Amino acid sequence: MAEEQPLLKVTIDNITVEVPAGTTILNAARQIGGDVVPPAMCYYSKLQNSGGKCRTCLVEVSKGSEKDPRPMPKLVASCRTTVMDGMEVKNITSQRVIDARNGVVEMLLINHPLDCPICDQAGECDLQDLSFNHGKDGSRFDFEKRVFDKHTLGPHIQLHMTRCILCYRCVFTADQLTNKREHGVLDRGDHAQIATYIEKSLDNDFIGNVIDVCPVGALTDRTFRFKNRVWFTKPVDAHRNCSKCCGEVRLWMRGDEVFRVTARKDQWGEIATASDGKTGWICDECRFEKKKTSDWVIEGPTKVNRQSVIAQNKYVGLVKPPEFLQEVMDGTKPRYMLDIHSVSGVNEPEIRLDLIDGPAHSEDFKIADEKRKELEQ
């Protein structure tokens, strides 16, 4: 019987934890949790060789180990640096780390378009959270931003290379879930981009997972494109018997309508482990084709972090006060007293929003072709 390896002690922000040998500083911090955990935009524990690209997880090693207590002269990437026995690390307690992280965020936002109001990733974007904590209220970049043409990657995926931060997650995902590698990153420096050869790998049944691993809005679901805001939808866990994948997904619903289907994610924003112990990648059939509640067995509402914008008005066990408006109006349902179309020209003029059974759908807000021509003139 092999001897059990001793655990190594590492102290991160004055909190000590014991981890096995070979554990990275980032994963050791994740065992502690909370603000001690450095942010990660490129590292993905479910993908081999990921990490070391974005530099947002930089930390300061103030003590190398018990045998060699000298500090490391430079900040190190916590996702690629393994712990040593007696190592002491500073994350949020180091001003050097905070200043460096602010600089990394500023660099990531140099060419990133500030189109959050129209981006489908808004509300669940890692870059939004990162910039909120470490961004500045202005930009020192006075030059023209880098711009790429949009690419339609098959019928289900849209590539906005202008938003890409070159984290390589989609490259590793398509490479490790596809039988053959036909894409990657072309060019260097400011001209680097995800190669259009990614289109050739779209015949794989699991290529839709590149949408889930993307930390920004570079890869989005075309079936969900511009249909709704994520905080207006309600996430619920569901499953089905699927011959291709685990069939355990997260439905994003509004009323009884399923707007999109994604894989379940853990507290670190990564694909969660399925009930069979494997990574919960889902197939394209579950993701893009099963958009009816009758296709799924609903398990219940997803437990969302209360700090997330998605959690607004979706707390589990929330008791809402009773509505007395119908009783006041003698059983008559409330309706809109304003002709919205005459004011904004948003919905079709013949559609009365107050008579719609359930929440309004994106189809109800399309401007008629004749009205659009009038507005353009």
C-alpha positions as CSV (number, residue, x, y, z in Angstrom):
1,M,0.0,0.0,0.0
2,A,1.4,3.4,-1.0
3,E,2.2,5.7,1.8
4,E,-0.1,8.6,2.4
5,Q,1.7,11.9,1.4
6,P,1.9,14.5,4.1
7,L,-0.1,17.7,3.6
8,L,1.6,21.1,3.1
9,K,0.7,24.1,5.1
10,V,0.2,27.4,3.2
11,T,-0.9,30.7,4.6
12,I,-2.9,33.0,2.4
13,D,-3.9,36.4,3.7
14,N,-3.1,35.3,7.3
15,I,-5.3,32.2,6.9
16,T,-3.6,28.8,7.0
17,V,-4.8,25.8,5.1
18,E,-3.4,22.3,4.5
19,V,-3.3,21.0,1.0
20,P,-1.7,18.0,-0.8
21,A,1.5,18.5,-2.7
22,G,1.1,19.8,-6.3
23,T,-1.9,22.1,-5.4
24,T,-1.7,25.5,-6.9
25,I,-2.0,28.7,-4.8
26,L,-5.3,29.4,-6.5
27,N,-6.9,26.1,-5.7
28,A,-5.5,26.4,-2.1
29,A,-7.2,29.8,-1.9
30,R,-10.5,28.2,-3.2
31,Q,-10.4,25.8,-0.2
32,I,-10.5,28.9,2.0
33,G,-13.1,30.8,0.0
34,G,-14.3,34.3,0.2
35,D,-12.2,37.3,-0.8
36,V,-9.0,35.4,-0.3
37,V,-9.6,33.7,-3.7
38,P,-7.9,35.6,-6.6
39,P,-10.0,36.3,-9.7
40,A,-9.3,34.1,-12.7
41,M,-10.3,34.9,-16.3
42,C,-8.4,32.2,-18.1
43,Y,-7.9,29.4,-15.7
44,Y,-10.5,26.6,-15.8
45,S,-10.0,23.6,-13.6
46,K,-12.0,21.4,-16.0
47,L,-9.6,22.2,-19.0
48,Q,-6.1,20.9,-19.2
49,N,-3.3,23.4,-19.7
50,S,-5.5,26.4,-19.0
51,G,-4.3,29.4,-17.0
52,G,-1.3,31.7,-17.2
53,K,-2.8,33.9,-19.9
54,C,-4.8,36.8,-18.3
55,R,-2.5,37.6,-15.2
56,T,-5.5,38.6,-13.1
57,C,-4.7,36.0,-10.5
58,L,-1.3,37.5,-9.6
59,V,-0.3,37.2,-5.9
60,E,2.7,38.1,-3.8
61,V,4.7,35.3,-2.2
62,S,6.2,36.9,0.9
63,K,7.7,33.6,2.1
64,G,8.8,30.8,-0.2
65,S,8.8,27.9,2.3
66,E,10.1,26.8,5.6
67,K,13.4,25.6,4.1
68,D,13.8,28.8,2.0
69,P,11.9,31.7,3.6
70,R,13.1,34.2,1.0
71,P,10.2,36.1,-0.7
72,M,9.8,35.7,-4.5
73,P,11.0,38.9,-6.1
74,K,8.1,39.2,-8.5
75,L,4.4,38.6,-8.4
76,V,3.4,35.1,-9.6
77,A,0.4,33.7,-11.3
78,S,-1.4,31.8,-8.6
79,C,-3.1,29.4,-11.1
80,R,0.3,28.1,-12.2
81,T,2.4,28.3,-9.0
82,T,2.3,25.3,-6.7
83,V,2.5,25.7,-3.0
84,M,5.4,24.8,-0.7
85,D,5.3,23.8,2.9
86,G,5.3,26.9,5.0
87,M,4.6,29.3,2.1
88,E,3.0,32.6,2.9
89,V,1.0,34.4,0.2
90,K,-0.6,37.9,0.1
91,N,-3.6,38.6,-2.1
92,I,-5.9,41.3,-0.9
93,T,-3.5,42.2,1.9
94,S,-0.9,43.3,-0.6
95,Q,-0.9,46.8,-2.2
96,R,1.4,45.5,-4.9
97,V,-1.1,42.9,-5.9
98,I,-4.0,45.4,-5.9
99,D,-2.1,47.9,-8.1
100,A,-1.0,45.1,-10.5
101,R,-4.5,43.8,-10.8
102,N,-5.8,47.3,-11.5
103,G,-3.3,47.6,-14.3
104,V,-4.3,44.2,-15.8
105,V,-7.9,45.2,-15.8
106,E,-7.1,48.5,-17.4
107,M,-5.1,46.6,-20.1
108,L,-8.0,44.2,-20.7
109,L,-10.4,47.1,-21.2
110,I,-8.2,49.0,-23.6
111,N,-9.7,47.3,-26.7
112,H,-12.8,45.8,-25.1
113,P,-15.9,47.6,-26.3
114,L,-18.1,49.1,-23.6
115,D,-21.3,47.7,-25.1
116,C,-22.7,46.1,-21.9
117,P,-26.1,47.5,-22.6
118,I,-26.5,45.4,-25.7
119,C,-24.3,42.4,-24.8
120,D,-26.1,39.1,-24.0
121,Q,-23.4,38.3,-21.4
122,A,-24.3,41.4,-19.3
123,G,-25.3,40.3,-15.8
124,E,-23.1,37.2,-15.7
125,C,-19.9,38.6,-17.2
126,D,-16.6,37.9,-15.3
127,L,-15.1,41.0,-16.8
128,Q,-17.9,43.2,-15.5
129,D,-17.3,41.9,-12.0
130,L,-13.6,42.4,-12.3
131,S,-13.9,45.9,-13.6
132,F,-16.3,46.8,-10.9
133,N,-13.8,45.8,-8.2
134,H,-10.6,46.9,-9.9
135,G,-11.5,49.2,-12.8
136,K,-11.2,52.9,-13.1
137,D,-13.9,55.5,-13.9
138,G,-12.0,56.7,-16.9
139,S,-9.6,55.5,-19.6
140,R,-6.1,56.8,-20.5
141,F,-6.3,55.1,-23.9
142,D,-6.8,57.8,-26.5
143,F,-6.2,55.7,-29.6
144,E,-8.7,53.9,-31.8
145,K,-9.8,50.6,-30.4
146,R,-9.0,47.3,-32.2
147,V,-12.1,46.1,-34.1
148,F,-12.8,42.8,-35.8
149,D,-15.7,41.7,-38.0
150,K,-18.4,39.5,-36.4
151,H,-18.4,35.9,-37.5
152,T,-21.4,33.6,-37.5
153,L,-20.1,30.2,-36.4
154,G,-22.8,28.0,-37.7
155,P,-26.5,28.4,-36.8
156,H,-26.1,28.5,-33.1
157,I,-22.9,30.5,-32.1
158,Q,-21.9,34.1,-32.7
159,L,-18.3,35.2,-32.4
160,H,-17.6,38.8,-31.4
161,M,-13.8,38.9,-31.6
162,T,-13.8,42.5,-30.6
163,R,-14.9,41.5,-27.1
164,C,-12.4,38.6,-26.8
165,I,-9.6,38.8,-24.2
166,L,-7.7,35.8,-25.6
167,C,-8.2,33.6,-22.5
168,Y,-7.9,30.5,-24.7
169,R,-10.7,28.7,-22.9
170,C,-12.7,28.1,-26.1
171,V,-9.6,26.9,-27.8
172,F,-9.0,24.3,-25.1
173,T,-12.7,23.4,-25.0
174,A,-13.0,22.7,-28.7
175,D,-9.6,21.0,-28.7
176,Q,-10.4,18.6,-25.8
177,L,-14.0,17.9,-26.7
178,T,-13.4,17.6,-30.5
179,N,-11.7,14.7,-32.2
180,K,-9.5,16.9,-34.2
181,R,-8.1,20.4,-33.7
182,E,-8.7,22.8,-36.5
183,H,-8.6,26.2,-34.8
184,G,-6.5,28.3,-32.5
185,V,-5.1,31.8,-32.1
186,L,-3.6,33.5,-35.2
187,D,-1.2,36.4,-35.4
188,R,0.5,38.1,-32.5
189,G,0.1,41.1,-30.2
190,D,-2.7,43.5,-31.0
191,H,-3.6,41.5,-34.1
192,A,-4.0,38.2,-32.3
193,Q,-7.5,36.6,-32.8
194,I,-9.3,33.3,-32.6
195,A,-8.9,31.8,-36.0
196,T,-12.0,31.4,-38.2
197,Y,-11.0,27.8,-38.6
198,I,-13.1,27.3,-35.5
199,E,-16.0,27.0,-37.9
200,K,-14.7,23.6,-39.1
201,S,-15.0,22.2,-35.6
202,L,-18.7,23.0,-35.2
203,D,-19.8,19.6,-36.4
204,N,-19.0,18.3,-32.9
205,D,-22.0,17.6,-30.6
206,F,-20.4,19.4,-27.7
207,I,-19.1,22.6,-29.4
208,G,-21.8,24.7,-27.8
209,N,-19.8,24.4,-24.5
210,V,-17.5,27.2,-25.8
211,I,-20.3,29.6,-24.9
212,D,-20.4,28.5,-21.3
213,V,-16.6,28.7,-20.8
214,C,-16.3,32.2,-22.4
215,P,-15.8,34.7,-19.5
216,V,-17.0,37.7,-21.7
217,G,-19.5,38.1,-24.5
218,A,-17.2,37.0,-27.3
219,L,-19.1,33.8,-27.9
220,T,-22.9,34.0,-27.4
221,D,-25.9,31.8,-28.1
222,R,-27.7,32.9,-31.3
223,T,-30.9,31.3,-30.2
224,F,-31.0,33.6,-27.2
225,R,-29.6,36.6,-29.0
226,F,-31.3,39.9,-27.9
227,K,-34.3,38.0,-26.6
228,N,-34.1,38.9,-22.9
229,R,-31.9,40.1,-20.1
230,V,-30.5,37.4,-17.9
231,W,-31.8,39.1,-14.7
232,F,-35.3,39.0,-16.0
233,T,-35.2,35.3,-16.4
234,K,-35.4,32.6,-13.7
235,P,-32.8,29.9,-13.6
236,V,-34.1,26.4,-12.6
237,D,-32.2,23.1,-12.5
238,A,-33.6,20.3,-14.8
239,H,-32.6,17.1,-16.3
240,R,-33.6,14.6,-19.0
241,N,-32.4,11.2,-20.3
242,C,-29.9,12.0,-23.0
243,S,-27.7,9.4,-24.8
244,K,-25.0,11.9,-25.6
245,C,-24.4,13.8,-22.3
246,C,-25.3,13.8,-18.6
247,G,-28.6,15.7,-19.4
248,E,-28.3,17.9,-16.3
249,V,-28.8,21.5,-17.3
250,R,-29.9,24.9,-16.1
251,L,-33.0,26.3,-17.8
252,W,-33.4,30.1,-18.0
253,M,-37.2,30.7,-18.0
254,R,-39.6,33.6,-18.0
255,G,-43.0,32.4,-17.1
256,D,-43.4,29.0,-18.7
257,E,-41.1,29.8,-21.6
258,V,-37.6,28.5,-21.8
259,F,-35.4,31.2,-23.3
260,R,-32.1,29.3,-23.2
261,V,-30.4,26.2,-21.8
262,T,-26.9,26.1,-20.3
263,A,-24.7,23.7,-18.3
264,R,-24.8,24.0,-14.6
265,K,-22.0,26.0,-13.0
266,D,-20.3,25.8,-9.6
267,Q,-19.5,28.7,-7.3
268,W,-16.4,29.5,-9.4
269,G,-18.3,29.9,-12.6
270,E,-17.1,26.7,-14.0
271,I,-19.0,23.7,-15.4
272,A,-20.2,21.8,-12.4
273,T,-19.6,18.1,-11.8
274,A,-22.5,15.9,-12.8
275,S,-24.1,13.2,-10.7
276,D,-22.0,10.6,-12.4
277,G,-18.8,12.2,-11.2
278,K,-17.8,13.6,-14.6
279,T,-17.7,17.1,-15.8
280,G,-21.2,18.2,-16.7
281,W,-20.6,19.1,-20.4
282,I,-23.9,19.1,-22.3
283,C,-24.5,18.3,-25.9
284,D,-25.9,20.7,-28.5
285,E,-29.2,18.9,-28.7
286,C,-29.9,19.6,-25.1
287,R,-28.6,23.2,-25.4
288,F,-30.2,24.4,-28.6
289,E,-33.1,22.0,-29.5
290,K,-34.9,21.3,-26.2
291,K,-36.6,24.5,-25.5
292,K,-39.9,23.3,-24.0
293,T,-40.7,22.6,-20.4
294,S,-42.2,19.3,-21.5
295,D,-38.7,18.2,-22.6
296,W,-37.3,18.4,-19.1
297,V,-37.9,17.2,-15.5
298,I,-37.8,20.4,-13.4
299,E,-35.9,19.9,-10.2
300,G,-36.4,23.4,-8.7
301,P,-35.0,26.9,-8.7
302,T,-31.2,27.3,-8.9
303,K,-29.5,28.6,-5.8
304,V,-27.9,31.8,-6.9
305,N,-25.4,33.9,-5.0
306,R,-27.3,36.7,-3.4
307,Q,-24.6,39.2,-4.5
308,S,-25.4,38.3,-8.2
309,V,-27.7,40.5,-10.2
310,I,-29.4,37.3,-11.3
311,A,-30.5,36.7,-7.7
312,Q,-32.8,39.8,-7.7
313,N,-36.3,38.8,-6.7
314,K,-35.4,35.1,-6.9
315,Y,-34.6,34.2,-3.3
316,V,-35.5,30.7,-2.4
317,G,-38.2,30.6,0.3
318,L,-39.1,34.3,-0.2
319,V,-42.6,35.0,1.0
320,K,-44.2,37.8,-1.0
321,P,-46.9,40.0,0.5
322,P,-50.5,39.3,-0.8
323,E,-51.8,41.4,-3.7
324,F,-55.1,43.1,-3.0
325,L,-55.4,45.0,-6.2
326,Q,-57.7,42.5,-7.8
327,E,-59.9,42.6,-4.8
328,V,-60.0,46.4,-4.8
329,M,-60.9,46.3,-8.5
330,D,-63.7,43.8,-7.8
331,G,-61.9,40.8,-9.4
332,T,-60.8,42.7,-12.6
333,K,-57.1,42.1,-13.5
334,P,-55.0,45.3,-13.7
335,R,-54.1,46.4,-17.2
336,Y,-52.0,49.0,-18.9
337,M,-53.7,52.4,-19.1
338,L,-51.2,53.8,-21.5
339,D,-50.9,53.1,-25.3
340,I,-47.2,52.2,-25.2
341,H,-46.9,52.0,-29.0
342,S,-48.1,55.5,-29.6
343,V,-45.4,56.7,-27.2
344,S,-42.4,54.6,-28.1
345,G,-43.2,52.7,-31.2
346,V,-41.8,49.5,-29.7
347,N,-44.4,46.8,-30.0
348,E,-46.7,46.0,-32.9
349,P,-49.6,48.5,-32.9
350,E,-52.3,45.8,-33.1
351,I,-50.9,44.0,-30.0
352,R,-52.2,45.1,-26.6
353,L,-49.7,44.2,-24.0
354,D,-52.3,44.2,-21.2
355,L,-54.1,41.3,-22.9
356,I,-51.1,39.1,-23.3
357,D,-51.4,35.9,-21.2
358,G,-48.1,35.8,-19.3
359,P,-44.9,37.9,-19.8
360,A,-44.3,39.7,-23.0
361,H,-42.0,38.0,-25.5
362,S,-39.4,39.5,-27.8
363,E,-41.8,38.9,-30.7
364,D,-44.3,41.3,-29.2
365,F,-41.8,44.1,-29.4
366,K,-40.8,44.0,-33.0
367,I,-41.5,47.1,-35.0
368,A,-43.6,46.5,-38.1
369,D,-41.7,47.0,-41.4
370,E,-43.9,49.9,-42.4
371,K,-43.5,51.6,-39.1
372,R,-39.7,51.1,-39.2
373,K,-39.5,52.8,-42.6
374,E,-41.5,55.7,-41.3
375,L,-39.2,56.1,-38.3
376,E,-36.1,55.9,-40.5
377,Q,-37.4,58.6,-42.7
